[in-house]
Amino acid sequence: MRRISLLIVAALAVMALPAMAQLRLPPLGIPPLGDVTDTISDTLEDANADVARVSEDLLSIRDNRIAKLLRNHPEALERDSNGDLARRGELFLLDADPDALAVARKAGFVIRATEPIDGLDIELVRLSVPQSLSLAEAEDVLRDMLPDATISADNLHFPAGGSTASATSVMLASSATSIRTAVGMIDGAPGNQVRPSSIRGFAQGAPFPSNHGTAIAFLLAFAGVKDIRVADVYGTDPAGGNALAIAKALGWLTKDGAKVITISLVGPRNALLERAVDSAQRQGVIIVAAVGNDGPAAPPAYPASYAGVLAVTAVDGRNRALIEAGKASHLDYAAPGANLRVRNAKGERARVRGTSFAVPLVAARVAAHDGSRSQITVQLDREAVDLGRKGPDDTYGRGLLCSDCRP
């Protein structure tokens, strides 16, 4: 059993590399992993591992990944008061009144800018923290002084993708279904394999082709989506995937007419992003998000855990839940997420695994239906295949969607 657990640790450590690489500097192509990744998939699919031990290993991998990213970019990143990664030296005040701003100034905070989030009913004030304080210390000080204020760090969000390997063949996007509903995608930019209807960057160096973004766009197109609108929140920014970038991306896509938005990213709960998600949903947008790949013992994944978001997990080729799948405060659906054949940013054939890749398949099914969110979920529930124990559960949600959408 211990040997199995160690194999999974090694496997998932390798699987974490694409996400880490994208956050540091999104590459045009991930170095081929060859048989190593094939062994990873076989190990994860065939091992009857001790769940508690695997969960502990996954948490260790998650913590090591975050620590390494922080070591590599201390000039851009630091931990907030919860220990989560955020952009260095900056806090946000939402709905700040003049008295609150005066208190912040007196304590040494510098007002950098007051700006609305275009497309959403949000205005925030960006504060530079005093040089004498760490971000965590400054956040605690500001909360003590302004207990009724809504304060947010600019937290980072990680792609919820797993391993990438070369593939011997790949089916190009082709589906019997032709979906005309506009679907927004918040991720890295796709390569030339998928040409979005519109694209905009919300980070330094964006839009910039990434493997993860290319795979997500490829799967949307494969599932029949014809109108894909992309918001690149990573670019080449070491602090890419931050809450402000995602909030601005949500605003742009909402204003641009996207009716469904897919987000295969995970991070901590964040006041700014929670407000942005709520605002987009109140305008009729349906948001679909991944539960992540940090295992069932990891903290709840956001934005999947925000109220109203459709939270998605993934299954393997035998319709078993991925052992590395994370958790959200609620779970709606499962979809295929292992050994999916896609293209990477260079156009090379690749196989991917992770809850990231289940999300665009569910988003496509959402976009295939008309009506309000509640009306669409009723239709989705009818087509979902019940897995596990009868009825909704914490492993598969209300069932498996898009079971025939495996490229």
C-alpha positions in Angstrom: 0.0 0.0 0.0 2.8 2.4 0.9 4.4 1.7 -2.5 1.2 2.6 -4.3 0.9 5.8 -2.3 4.5 6.8 -3.2 3.8 6.1 -6.8 0.8 8.4 -6.7 2.9 11.1 -4.9 5.4 11.0 -7.7 2.8 10.8 -10.4 0.8 13.8 -9.1 4.0 15.8 -8.6 4.7 15.4 -12.3 1.1 16.2 -13.1 1.4 19.5 -11.2 4.2 20.7 -13.5 2.1 22.0 -16.3 0.1 24.2 -14.0 3.2 25.5 -12.2 4.9 26.2 -15.5 2.0 28.1 -16.8 1.8 30.3 -13.7 5.5 31.2 -13.8 5.8 31.6 -17.6 3.2 29.9 -19.8 5.1 27.9 -22.3 4.2 27.3 -25.9 4.7 23.6 -25.3 5.1 21.3 -22.3 8.2 19.1 -22.6 7.0 15.6 -23.7 6.7 13.2 -20.7 6.3 10.1 -22.8 5.9 6.8 -21.0 6.2 8.6 -17.6 2.8 10.1 -18.0 1.4 6.8 -19.4 2.5 5.2 -16.2 0.9 7.9 -14.1 -2.5 7.4 -15.7 -2.2 3.6 -15.3 -1.2 3.9 -11.7 -4.1 6.3 -10.9 -6.6 4.2 -12.7 -5.6 0.8 -11.4 -4.5 1.4 -7.8 -6.8 0.7 -5.0 -5.0 3.2 -2.8 -5.6 4.2 0.8 -7.7 7.3 0.3 -6.7 9.0 3.5 -3.0 8.5 2.7 -3.4 9.7 -0.9 -5.3 12.8 0.3 -2.4 13.6 2.7 0.1 13.2 -0.2 -2.0 15.5 -2.5 -2.1 18.2 0.2 1.7 18.0 0.5 2.1 18.3 -3.3 -0.2 21.3 -3.2 1.7 23.0 -0.4 5.1 22.4 -2.1 3.8 23.8 -5.4 2.7 27.0 -3.8 5.9 27.3 -1.8 8.0 26.8 -4.9 6.1 29.4 -6.8 6.6 31.9 -3.9 10.3 31.2 -3.8 10.6 31.8 -7.6 8.7 35.1 -7.5 9.1 36.9 -4.2 9.1 40.2 -6.0 5.5 39.6 -7.3 3.9 37.3 -4.8 3.4 36.9 -1.0 0.9 35.2 1.3 -2.2 36.8 2.6 -3.6 36.6 6.2 -5.0 33.1 5.3 -1.7 31.9 4.0 -2.9 31.9 0.4 -0.8 33.3 -2.5 -1.7 36.9 -3.7 -0.1 39.7 -5.6 2.5 41.4 -3.4 1.7 44.7 -1.6 -1.8 45.4 -2.7 -5.3 45.1 -1.1 -8.7 46.0 -2.4 -11.5 47.9 -0.6 -15.0 47.4 -2.0 -17.7 50.0 -1.6 -15.3 52.2 0.3 -16.7 55.5 1.7 -14.6 58.6 2.3 -14.3 58.0 6.0 -12.9 54.5 5.4 -10.4 55.8 2.9 -9.3 58.5 5.4 -8.7 55.8 8.0 -6.6 53.8 5.6 -4.6 56.8 4.5 -3.8 57.7 8.1 -2.5 54.2 8.7 -0.1 54.5 5.8 -2.0 52.9 3.0 -1.7 54.6 -0.4 -4.7 54.9 -2.7 -3.5 53.7 -6.1 -6.7 53.9 -8.0 -10.5 53.8 -7.8 -11.9 51.8 -10.6 -15.1 50.1 -11.6 -15.3 46.6 -13.0 -16.7 47.2 -16.5 -19.8 45.1 -17.1 -20.4 44.4 -13.4 -21.9 46.5 -10.6 -18.6 46.7 -8.7 -16.3 49.5 -7.8 -13.1 49.0 -5.9 -10.2 51.0 -4.4 -6.7 49.6 -4.9 -4.5 50.2 -1.9 -0.7 49.9 -1.6 0.2 48.5 1.8 2.8 50.3 4.0 6.3 49.1 3.2 6.8 48.3 6.9 4.1 45.6 6.8 3.8 42.3 5.0 0.6 41.7 3.1 -0.8 39.5 5.8 0.0 42.1 8.5 -1.5 44.9 6.5 -4.7 42.9 5.9 -5.1 42.2 9.6 -4.4 45.9 10.4 -7.0 47.1 7.9 -9.6 44.7 9.1 -9.1 45.8 12.7 -9.5 49.4 11.7 -12.4 48.9 9.3 -14.4 45.9 10.7 -17.4 46.6 8.5 -15.4 47.0 5.3 -15.1 44.4 2.5 -11.4 43.9 2.1 -9.8 41.5 -0.4 -6.3 40.5 -1.3 -5.6 39.8 -5.0 -5.4 36.0 -4.7 -4.0 33.7 -7.3 -5.9 30.9 -9.0 -4.3 27.8 -10.5 -5.3 25.9 -13.6 -7.2 22.7 -12.5 -5.4 20.6 -15.2 -3.3 17.5 -14.6 -0.9 15.6 -16.8 -0.2 16.2 -20.4 1.5 13.6 -22.6 2.0 13.0 -26.3 -0.8 11.1 -28.0 -0.6 8.9 -31.0 -3.8 10.2 -32.5 -6.3 13.0 -31.9 -9.7 13.7 -33.3 -10.2 17.2 -34.5 -13.2 19.2 -33.2 -16.2 17.5 -34.7 -19.6 17.1 -33.0 -23.0 16.2 -34.3 -24.2 19.1 -32.2 -23.8 22.7 -33.4 -24.1 25.1 -30.4 -24.5 28.7 -31.3 -24.8 30.1 -27.8 -21.8 32.3 -26.9 -19.5 30.6 -24.4 -16.9 32.6 -22.5 -13.7 31.0 -21.4 -11.4 32.4 -18.6 -8.0 30.7 -18.8 -4.8 31.1 -20.8 -5.1 31.9 -24.5 -5.4 29.1 -27.0 -3.0 28.4 -29.8 -3.9 28.6 -33.4 -5.8 25.3 -33.3 -8.9 27.0 -32.1 -9.8 30.5 -33.3 -12.1 32.2 -30.8 -14.7 34.7 -31.9 -13.1 37.3 -29.7 -10.2 37.4 -27.3 -8.8 39.9 -24.7 -5.9 39.9 -22.3 -6.2 40.7 -18.6 -2.6 40.1 -17.6 0.9 41.2 -18.5 1.8 39.8 -21.9 -1.7 38.5 -22.6 -3.0 37.1 -24.8 -0.3 34.5 -24.8 -0.8 30.8 -26.0 -0.8 28.2 -23.2 -1.3 24.5 -23.3 -4.0 24.6 -20.7 -6.0 27.3 -22.5 -5.6 25.5 -25.8 -6.9 22.2 -24.4 -10.0 23.9 -22.9 -10.8 25.7 -26.1 -10.2 22.5 -28.1 -12.7 20.6 -25.9 -15.3 23.4 -26.2 -15.0 23.2 -30.0 -15.1 19.4 -30.0 -18.3 19.4 -28.0 -19.9 21.6 -30.6 -19.5 25.2 -29.4 -19.1 27.5 -32.4 -18.9 30.9 -30.6 -15.9 30.8 -28.1 -14.9 34.1 -26.4 -11.6 34.0 -24.5 -10.3 36.0 -21.6 -6.6 35.4 -21.0 -5.9 36.0 -17.3 -2.4 34.6 -17.3 -0.3 36.0 -20.2 3.3 35.9 -19.1 2.5 37.5 -15.7 4.0 35.7 -12.7 1.0 36.9 -10.7 -1.4 35.8 -13.5 -4.7 34.2 -12.5 -5.3 36.9 -9.9 -8.7 37.8 -8.6 -8.8 41.2 -10.2 -8.0 39.8 -13.6 -10.7 37.1 -13.3 -13.2 39.7 -12.1 -12.4 42.0 -15.1 -12.6 39.0 -17.4 -16.1 38.1 -16.0 -17.2 41.7 -16.6 -16.0 41.8 -20.2 -17.5 38.4 -21.1 -20.8 39.3 -19.5 -20.9 42.7 -21.4 -19.7 40.9 -24.6 -22.7 38.6 -24.5 -21.4 35.3 -23.2 -24.3 33.3 -21.8 -22.1 30.6 -20.3 -18.6 31.0 -18.8 -16.2 28.2 -18.2 -13.5 28.6 -15.5 -11.1 25.7 -15.1 -9.2 27.5 -12.3 -9.1 27.0 -8.5 -8.2 29.3 -5.7 -9.2 30.4 -2.2 -12.4 32.3 -1.4 -12.0 35.9 -2.4 -14.4 38.8 -1.6 -13.9 40.6 -4.9 -14.3 37.5 -7.0 -17.3 36.3 -5.1 -19.0 39.7 -5.7 -18.1 39.5 -9.4 -19.5 36.0 -9.8 -22.7 37.1 -8.1 -23.0 40.2 -10.4 -22.5 38.1 -13.5 -25.1 35.6 -12.4 -27.7 38.3 -11.7 -27.3 39.3 -15.3 -28.2 35.7 -16.4 -24.8 34.3 -17.0 -24.3 30.6 -16.0 -20.8 29.9 -14.6 -19.3 26.4 -14.8 -16.1 25.7 -12.7 -13.8 22.9 -11.7 -13.4 21.3 -8.3 -9.6 21.1 -8.8 -7.1 18.2 -8.5 -5.7 18.7 -4.9 -7.7 15.7 -3.5 -10.8 15.4 -1.3 -8.9 16.8 1.8 -8.0 20.1 0.1 -9.8 23.3 1.1 -13.0 23.9 -0.9 -12.3 25.0 -4.5 -13.3 28.5 -5.7 -15.0 29.7 -7.9 -16.7 26.3 -8.0 -17.9 26.8 -4.3 -19.6 30.1 -4.8 -23.4 30.0 -4.7 -25.0 29.4 -8.0 -21.9 28.2 -9.8 -22.1 24.8 -11.5 -19.3 22.7 -9.8 -17.8 20.0 -11.9 -15.7 16.9 -11.1 -14.2 14.3 -13.5 -14.3 10.6 -14.2 -12.0 8.3 -16.0 -12.7 6.0 -18.9 -14.5 3.5 -16.7 -16.7 6.3 -15.2 -14.9 6.2 -11.9 -14.2 9.5 -10.1 -10.6 10.7 -10.4 -8.7 9.9 -7.2 -7.1 13.4 -7.3 -10.4 15.2 -7.7 -10.9 18.0 -5.2 -14.1 19.1 -3.4 -16.4 22.1 -3.5 -19.0 23.3 -1.0 -21.5 21.7 -3.4 -21.2 19.4 -6.5 -23.4 19.5 -9.5 -22.1 17.2 -12.3 -19.3 14.9 -13.5 -17.9 14.6 -17.0 -15.0 12.8 -18.7 -11.6 14.1 -17.6 -9.0 11.4 -18.2 -7.1 10.4 -21.3 -8.8 13.1 -23.4 -7.0 13.7 -26.7 -6.4 17.3 -27.5 -3.9 19.7 -29.1 -1.4 21.8 -27.2 -0.4 25.4 -27.9 2.0 24.2 -30.6 -0.6 22.1 -32.3 0.9 18.9 -31.2 -1.2 16.0 -30.2 -1.6 15.5 -26.4 -3.5 13.6 -23.8 -4.8 15.4 -20.7 -6.2 14.4 -17.3 -7.9 16.5 -14.6 -11.1 18.2 -13.6 -10.2 21.2 -15.7 -11.1 19.2 -18.8 -14.4 18.1 -17.7 -15.6 21.7 -17.3 -15.8 22.7 -21.0 -17.7 19.5 -21.8 -20.4 20.5 -19.2 -20.3 24.1 -20.3 -21.1 22.9 -23.8 -24.1 20.9 -22.6 -25.3 24.0 -20.7 -25.0 26.1 -23.8 -27.0 23.5 -25.8 -30.1 24.3 -23.9 -32.3 27.4 -23.7 -33.9 29.0 -20.7 -33.0 30.3 -17.3 -30.4 28.6 -15.1 -33.1 26.6 -13.2 -34.8 25.5 -16.5 -31.4 24.4 -18.0 -30.4 22.4 -14.9 -33.7 20.6 -15.1 -32.9 19.6 -18.7 -29.3 18.6 -17.7 -30.6 16.5 -14.8 -32.7 14.6 -17.3 -29.8 13.7 -19.5 -27.3 13.1 -16.6 -26.4 9.4 -16.0 -26.7 8.5 -12.3 -23.4 7.1 -10.9 -22.5 5.8 -7.5 -25.3 5.5 -5.0 -28.7 6.4 -6.2 -29.5 10.1 -6.4 -27.2 13.1 -5.9 -24.0 12.4 -4.0 -20.7 14.1 -3.1 -18.7 12.0 -5.6 -20.6 12.5 -8.9 -23.1 15.2 -8.1 -26.4 14.8 -9.9 -24.8 12.6 -12.5 -22.5 12.2 -15.5 -22.9 14.5 -18.5 -21.4 14.3 -22.0 -20.4 10.7 -21.6 -20.0 10.4 -25.4 -17.8 13.6 -25.6 -14.5 11.9 -25.2 -12.2 13.0 -28.0 
